[in-house]
Structures are given as C-alpha cells and as structure tokens.
Amino acid sequence: MADKTENAEKFHSGFVTLLGRPNAGKSTLANAVVGEKVAITSPTAQTTRHRLNAILTRDNFQMVLVDTPGVHKPHDVLGEELNESAIQALEGIDVVAFLLDASAPVGKGDQWVARQVAEVPAKKILVLTKIDLVDDKTIARQIEAAKQLGTWDSIVCVSSKTGAHVEDFIKTVASMLPEGPKWFPDDITTDQPLSVVIAEFIREKMLYEYHDEVPHSIGVIVDDMDYDERKDLERIYATIYVEHDSQKGIVIGRGGAALKQVGIAARKDLEKLLGCKVFLDLHVKVRKNWRRDLNQIRRFGYGQGE
C-alpha cells in the first residue's frame, strides 16, 4: 500500500518579484493579492520606498510577492538607492512579474526594465495592469507591444482596482512555484515591522494632501508607541521630516490645519490596522537635503537601508 504522504499534494512556495516603472500598479496588485492593505499607494512617483514582502498562503502554496520601488531615471541619491533596491530584488527569486500599465504607451523606461528581467533565470510573467481604464483594442495593442519587449512564460491582464483577473494572476504564479517550505506563518501578510507600516501609512496620507515637490521631500519615522490596555488605545508618536523650512510651513499649514487633516486620515487607517483606538501625535522637523545624503536615506530605511 502506498504511503499516504506520497499521494498528498506537495506544498509549493517561492519568491515573486514585482518589477516595473513608477505607478505601474505593483503595490496595488500586492494589496489585491493578499486581500488587505500592506503597501501604500498614490499617483506620486517614488510612493514605494521600502522593498517589502506581501505574503499569500493557501492550503497548497505560499507566494511571497516582493514589492519594489518603481524603476526610474534617478535625480538624486534617494532615486539611485531605490533603483538599486528594485534591481537587487531580482536575485535568487523563482518568478519575476513585469508590470506594464495598459493605459500608458510602452516607452524606453519599460524597455530598460524588460532588459533587466530578460537576464533573470526565473519564470517570467508579463502583467498588463489597469485594464479597467482602457478598451479591448488598447489591451490587444499593448499585449503586442509587450511581446516585443521579451519572451514571457505567461501573460496576464488584470485590474487590481476592480479585482478582475487577480485570481488568474495568483493561479498562474502558483503553477510556477517550486516545491518548498512555508516561509511564514499562515496569518502573516507582510514581514514589514509594524513601525515601518505605520510610518508608511502616515506618509501615504501626505502624498495625497500635498503637491509639487513637497511629497518627494517627506520622510516619516515612528519615534515611540505605547499601548494602554485599560483604554484599548495605542499612542503613536511620529516625526515628519522635510528638507526645507518653507516645506515645514506647508506641511503644518495655517494654524496646523494641514497637519491635522493628515492626522485624521492616517488615524482611520491605523485604527483598522491595529484594531483599537489610536492617538496620533505628529511633529515636523527639517533635515536639510536628506535625499542627497546616503546615511540619512539609510536611517529612514529607504532603498537598501530597509
């Protein structure tokens, strides 16, 4: 009689890097796959500064999606660090998913990213994102353009916003994962430290609140956290850093109004995340030209300093 373990379906696991230009939809797809918000999103370039793992575990597989900063032409040391972090995420992986925005023309930047993907000895998936924004003719045209960028083991079209074909993406990736162990417990959806997740949730609200150069100059660090069990209240103390005194005034706003709005919006997300009431104390400080200082960038944990 055959051993029952021989007939049992073997467990598969692996690491899947999401790579693409800024705003290609990497973080939105990661959130859609795991079914909850683990990565911040916004229309602003350089929204993703941390390379994080989003984890989906099912009965017979565990996929670890490596969400990376958008690959772009850098204008400062921070940009260089983010690019390097994204490219390093191609090392030792099982699958690479190259994300291409269906609503934007294929450009030189996409070609450059595709060349990096071509050199990786992993399975390769072309993921056409944001299909809810375009018609079928545009999708077909984008697929043909994508085929010229490289050789793909599979092509998947998705809308992370509506959820269309996200499950197809999951099934495609799962079919490519090798046999392997369960790297993370079943209930873990990201390996980011809680303090980093909180800092990023705060920064996300600032990306929507401010405009022009201000969002790019913002960095957030959680200084302290204190849980009051009696009140079921988490007290969070965080510092927002900007590069210039003029930006500090903009972030705070007249009478503190702008900063108050950020706090209100962030607190709503944090209460969902933590499952308790949140007291959020935000302060703003100036750290001159921190995006040009590698040591300061690493202190924030951005790029390779995660």
N, C-alpha and C positions, 0 to 999 in steps of 0.2 A: 504493500500500500504506500502511495506517495506521501511524503511529509506534507502536512497542511501548509507549512511555510513556503513550500515550493509553488503551491497554487495561489498563494496570496499575491495580490498585486503589489509589485515593488514600489517603494517610495522614491520619488524623484525630487531633486532640488537643484537650485542654481542661482547665479547672479546675472541680472539682465540690466545692462546699461542703457539708459535713455539719453540719446545724444541728438543735438540739433541746434539750430540758430536760436537767438533770443525770441521768446514769445511763440515758439513752435508748438507749445502745449504740453511740455514734458511734465511739469508739476501738476497740471490739471488732470492729465492721464493717470499719474501716480495716485492721486486722490480718488479718482473714479474706480481704479482697480481695487484698492483696499477698502473702498466704501466709506471712507471718512477723511477728514481734512488732516493731513500730516505735513503738507507742504504749502507755503503761501503762494498766492498767485496775484498778478496785477498786469496791466498793459505796459508797465515800465520796464525797460531793459535792465538787466542785472538784478531782477527780482530775486532769483535764486543765487545765493552766495555760498551756501553750505552744500556740500555733496552729501546727500542723505540717503538712507535705505528705507524704502517703503515695502512692507512685508505682507504678502498674502499667503495664508496657509489653508489648505483644504485637505481632505482625507488622504489623498494620494500624492500630493506635491506641496512644495513650498517654494515660491518665487520671491527673490529679493530684487526689487527694482531699485537701481541706483540712479537717483535723480541728480542731474548735473547742471551747473550753470550753462547758460546759452553761450555757444562759441561765437565770438565776435572780434572785430578789429579793435584791439585794446588802445585806450587813450591815456592810461596811467598804470601804475604798478598793480593796483587792485584788478584791473582788467586782465593784465598778464597772468596774475595768480589764478583768476577764475578760469581762464582758458586752460592753463596748465592742469588745474584740478580736473576739468572735464576730460581732457585727453588721457590723464593718468587713470581715469575710471574705466578705460578700455583694457587695462592689464588684467589678465587672469580671469576673464569673465566667460560665461557659457553662451550668452546671446547678446547681441547688440541690436537695439531698435533705433533706427534713424528716423526721426520725426520731421515731417515736411508739412508745412502749413498749406492746406488746399486753397486758401483764399489769397495767397501771395505768389507772385511769379518766382520760378526757380532762378536763383542768382549765383554769382561767383562764390558767395559765402557757403551756400549749400554744396557747391561743387567741391570746395575745400574740405568741408566736413565729410563728405562722401569718400574722399580720398583717404582720410584717416580711418574710416570704417573699413575700407577695402583691404587694409593691411592687417586687420584683426583676424586671427584664425578661429573665430567664433561663428555660430549661426547668425545670419543677418536677416532682419525683418525691416521692410520699408513700411512705415506707418504714416498714412496720409490723414492729417488731423483737421478738425474744424469743418467737416463736410456739411454741417448744418448751415454753413454760410454760403454755399455755392450750389449750382445746379449739376445735373448728371454730366453734361457736356464738359464742364470745367473739371470735374473729377476725372473723367476719362483723359482729358488733355494733360492733367497733372501726373497721372499714372504713367503716361507715355514719356513725359519729361523725366520722371523719376527713374524709369528703366534705363535711360541714357546715363544715369549717374553711377551705375554699378550693377552687380549681379546680386539678386536677392533670393533667399530661400523661400520667402513668402512676402506677400503684400497685403496689408490690412488697411481698410478705411474706417475711421472712427469719428464719432463726435463725443468727446468726454462730457460736454455740457448737457447733451440730451441722453447720454448713455448708449447711443446707437453703436452697435458692434463692439462695445468694450469687452463683452463676454467672448466674442470671436478672437479678439487680441489675446485674452487670457488663455483660451484653449490652444491657440497657435503657439504661444510661448511655452505652455506646459508640455506640449508634444515634443519640444526641442530640449527639455531639461534632462540631464543625465541622472542616473541613479545616484542618490546621495542622502546624507543625513538631514535631520531637521535642525537648522542652524539657530532658530529662535523659538521660544515658547509659542504656543498656539494663539495666545491673546495679545501678542506684541505686533503692532502695526508699523512701528518705526523704532530705530535704535538711537534716535537723537536724544541727548539729555533733556530733561524737562525744562531746564533753564534756557536752553537754546530754542526750544519750541516756543516758549513764552516770549522770548525776545523777538523772534521772527513774527509772531502774531501781532505784536505791537508795531513792528516795522511795516508790516503789510498795511495796516490802517493808515500809516503815514504816507505810504506810496499813493494812496487814493486821495488823501487830504491836501497834499502839497503838489506844486507843479514846477516846471522848468528844471533847474539844476539841483534844487533842494533835495528831492528824494534820493539822488545819487550820492549825496554827501552825508546821508544819515546812517549811523550805526547805533545799535542798541545792545546794552549789556544789562542782565539782571544782576543786581548787586546783592539782594538778600530775599529770602522767602521765609515766612513764619506762619504755620497753621495753628489756628485757635480752635481746638477740638470742641470746647464748650459752645462756641458760636457757629461752628461749622464754617469758618471763614479763613481764607488764605490771604495773607497780606503779602503783596509783592512790591518790591522797591526796585525800580529800574532807572537807568540813566540813558538819555538820548544824546548822542554826540553828533555835532555838526562841525564843519570846517572853518566857518567864519562867523564873526559877531553878528553880521547882518542876517545870517540864516537863523541864528538863535532867536532873534526877534520875530522872524516869520513863523518859526515853529511854535513859539509861545502864543503869538497873536495878541491882539489888543485885549488887555485885561485878562490874559490867559485863556481866551475863548477857544483858539485853535487847538491848543494842547488839551483842553477839557474835552473837546469833541473826539480827539484821538483816544483819550482815556475811556470815554463812554463806549465807543465802538469796540475797542480792544477788550474791555471788561466782559462784554457779552460773549465774545468768542472764548475767553478764558474760563468763564463760568461753565460753559458747555464742556470744555476740555477737562476741567478739574472736577466737575460735578458738585460744586459748592459755591457759596458766595465769595466774591473777590473784592478786596480793597487794593486798588492800584495807585501807587504813588510814583509819579513820573517827574524827573528833573532833566534839565537840558544844560549841557556843557559844551564848550568849544575845544576841539582838539585840532589845531591848525594842520591843514593839508594831510590828514591822516591817510588818504587814499594813495599818497605817494611814498608812504613810509612802510616798508615791509614788516617791520617789527610791530607797528600799530595794527596793521591788517591782520597779522597772526594773532594778536591779542584779542581781536574781535572773533577769531575763529573762522575767518572767511578764507575761501580758496583752499590752499593746502594746510592752513592752520587749524582745520576743524578738530 
